[in-house]
Amino acid sequence: MIRHPLRLVFRLVGFLAFFVQAAVAYFRLKLAGPISHQDRERWTHESAKKLTRVLCVNVTNKGRIPTQGIIASNHLSYIDIVAIASVAPGVFVSKSEVRYWPIIGFLSSWAGTLYLNRELRSDVAKVGKRIAKLLRTGRRVIVFPEGTSSNGASVLPLHSSLFFPAVATKARVTPCHLSYSEPGNDPENTVCYWGSMLFLTHFLNLLTIESIEAQLIFGDSITNHTDRKQLSETVHHRIVELSQQSKNQKSRIVRSEEERF
């Protein structure tokens, strides 16, 4: 059932207006000639910031944001890309289905997203080579190595294949933990997109949320690695640590607010 239908109408109009503006800005770049990666990342960054305003998502971040290498984050929802791109634009790696999602597919493709079909080993190898090429040129690549989104209760095991390009190029890997909160509601059932949830129903309900708090915590970069599986385990451990740090911080805030009243 859709909550707050009037708010939904206003947000939907705002989202469609945003999409038109983003499309116009993108095709202006395209008509001017080949789009440089700097212009594409600038477009992605500006579009993400505008979309956070449309969706009423307030993004805060802690830790040093790396300028290159791989950012490996936990995965909770399709708006993870928006939250991260608003502070750290780069080349995102996403599951192949996203390419065909209405509107979202266009935006992600225009942002230069690399699509990965994990069921095809040949596709994993092909995308891995493209990631390695980007890393060798000093680019920033964002991956969600859990392979699927979750409700955020825990960090799922990571797929080590996405770390092979970092090992091959000796690129730094920065663990990142992303969490959401929504005043008065559990984000597990409203913001997080996981399990058997239907995209359209979830997205329409997302548009009715009054406000969303998104917190990104970047950990220390890992530079000394020689084995992708060991690297995967290390990154997983670091993200779990960042998750606990986030929970402790939110618990302190809750206690502080309770003491105030």
N, C-alpha and C positions, 0 to 999 in steps of 0.2 A: 504494500500500500504506500502511495506517495504521500510524504508529509509536506505540509505547508505549500499547497498548490500555487498560491499567488506568488510566493517567493520563487518557486520553480519557473514560472513564466518570465519573471524579470531576469533571473539568472540565465535562462535559456536564450533569451534575446541578447543578453550581454555576451554569452559564449559564441553565438553565431556572428555577432558584430566583431568580436575578437578574431574569429577565424577569417573573416573577409579581410580585415586589416593585415593579418599575418600573411595571407595569400598574396595580397597586393604588394607588400614589402618584399616577399620572396621573389615574385615574378619580375619586379623591377630590377632586382639583382641579376636575375637570369637573363633578362633582355640586354643587360649591359655587357654580357659576355660570360665566360666561364667563372663560376663563383669560387673565390679563394676560400681556403679553410678558415682564414681569419674572419671574412665576411659571413660565412655560414655560422660560425660559432657566435659571432656578434648577434646575428639574427635569432639564433636559438636562445641566447641569453636574454635578449630583450623580449622575445615572445614568451618565454617562461615567466619572466617577472610580471608581464601583463596578465598572463593566465592565472598566476597566484592571486592577483587582485580580483579577477573575475570570480574565482572559486572561494575567495575569502580565506586563503591559506597564508598564515604568517610563518615564514621560514626563519629560524635562527640556527646559527652554526657555531661550533666550538672546535678548537684545534686548528692546526695549520693546513690550509688547502694546498695540495700539491699542484705544481704548474705543469707537470708531465708524468708519464707513467700510468699505471693502472690504479683506478679507484675501485675497490671491491666492497659492495654494500649488501646488506640484507635487503630483502624484497617483500614489500607489503601490499603495494597497489600500483595501478597504472600511473598514478600521479607522482610516484617516486621520481620519475624522469623529470617532471616539472619542478619538483622541489630541489633536486640536485642541480639541474641546469640553471636555476635562478641564481645559484652561487658559484657553480663550477661547471660551466659548459664544456663539452668535449664530444667525442664520438661514443655513442651508446651502443651496447650490444643487447639485442632483444630477441625474444622468441619470434619465429617467423609468422605466427598468426596475427601479430599486431599490425603487420603491413596491410591487412584486409579489414581492419576495424574502421567503421565510418568516422570520418573527419580525423580521428586520432591517427589513423594510418597515414593520411596525407602529411600531417604535421611531423610525425616521426621520420618519414621518408625525406621530407625537405630538410630535416635536421641532420641528414647523413647517417642515420642509424644503420648498423650492420645487423642483418637478420640471420638468426641461427636456427636451423632445424636439428635438434639434438638427436633425432631418430636416425639421421643419416651421418655416418662416420666421415664420409667424404666431405660433407658440409662443414662439420666441425673442423676438419683439417684446413679447408679453404678459408673459413673465417679466421682461423688461427693465424694463417699466413698474412692476411690483411691486417690483423691486429699487430703482428710483429713489424710489418712495414710502417705502420703509424707510429709505433713506439720508437723505431730507429730514427724517425724524423723529429722526435721530441714532443709528440702529441700526447694529449690526455684522453684516455679511454676508460669508460665507466662500464663495469660489468656487475651482474647480479648472479653470482656463482651458485646460489641455492638452486637455481634452475626453475623455480616456481615461487609464487607469492604465498605468504602465510598470514596467520592472524597475529604474529608478533610474540606469541607466548614463548617461543624459543628460536634459536638460530638453527636452521636445518643444515644437514651435512652439505658441504660444498663440492661442486664438480671440479676436479683438479685440471681437466682439459683446458679450461679457460686461463690457467696460470702458465701453461707451456710457453706462450709467446714472451712472457716476462722473464722466464728462465733462459730462453734462447737469446734474448736481447740484453739480458742483465738490467732490465728496467726496474725501477722501484715500484713497489706495490703498497698502496695506502689503504688500510682497513677503514671502513666507515659504518657507523650505525645510524639508522634512520628510525624515528618513532613519531607517532601521531597522538594527539589528544584532542578531545572535543568536549567542551564544557557541558556537563549534564548527561553525557552519553558515553558508552564504551566504543572506542574507535574500532575494536575488533569486528563489530557488526555494522559499522557505518562507513568508515574510511577504508579499512583493509578490504581488499578484493581477493578472495581465496575460495578454495573448495569448489562447490557446485554453484556459486553465485552466477547470475546472468548479467552480462555486461550492461545492457541497456537499462534494466531495472536499477542496478547499482548506481550507474552514472546519473540517472534522473534523481535518485534519492540523494546522491552526493551534492547535487546542485541546490538542494533545499537546506543543507547544513548551514547554520548561522555563521560559524567560524571554525577553523581548524588550525591547530598549532602543530607545526612540523619542526622537529629538532634533528639536526645533523651533527654528529660528533665524529671528527676525523682523528684517527689515531696516528702514532708515529709510523713513518714509512719504513718498509722492510727492503733492505738493499742487498743483503748477503744471503743469496739463495741459489741452490744448485739442483734441486729436485722439486718437481711440480707437486707431488703428493705431500711432501713435507711442508712445502710452502702453503698448500691448501689447508693443512692442519693448523699451521701457525696463524694464518689469517682468520680461520674459524675461531680459534682461541682468543684472538685479539678482539674480534667483533663481539664475542660473548662478554668479554671484559667491559667493552664500551657499553653494551646493553645493561649490564649491572650498574655501571656508573650513571647511566641515564635514569634507571629505576630509583637509585638512591637519591638522585637530585630531585626527582619528582616527589618522592616521599617526604623530603625535607620541606619542599614548598607546601605540600598538603598540611603537614604538621604546623608550619608557620601560620598558615591561614586559619587553622582550627584554633590556635592559641590566640590569634587576634580577636576572635569572636568569643 
